[in-house]
């Protein structure tokens, strides 16, 4: 699932589950387009995913490029495969 909400100028985004099955790029694009229209310029992406579709992960990275400011990331218990691809494209990424 993807949840996204605006806090100040930052989009708080959570990607949880298998990318391309539980989470797909079209759902993501709709939510991000709405946040950008509301004035979000930065993004913080939380990822907890075993991976999934490389195609959807690549499209999610493309969608994140609409943010003019920083895109930072944070990992949960697992950030694997396609989730790692998204994480690698954040300006900074942290995990416990």
Number of C-alpha atoms within 10 A of each C-alpha: 14 18 15 18 16 19 12 12 15 20 24 20 20 19 22 21 20 19 25 18 13 13 22 21 22 14 14 21 16 11 17 25 13 14 22 19 9 13 14 23 19 21 29 19 20 23 26 19 23 17 23 20 17 16 13 20 24 16 17 22 17 14 17 21 15 16 18 12 14 16 22 18 23 18 21 14 11 16 22 18 17 22 25 18 17 24 25 13 17 20 11 13 16 12 12 6
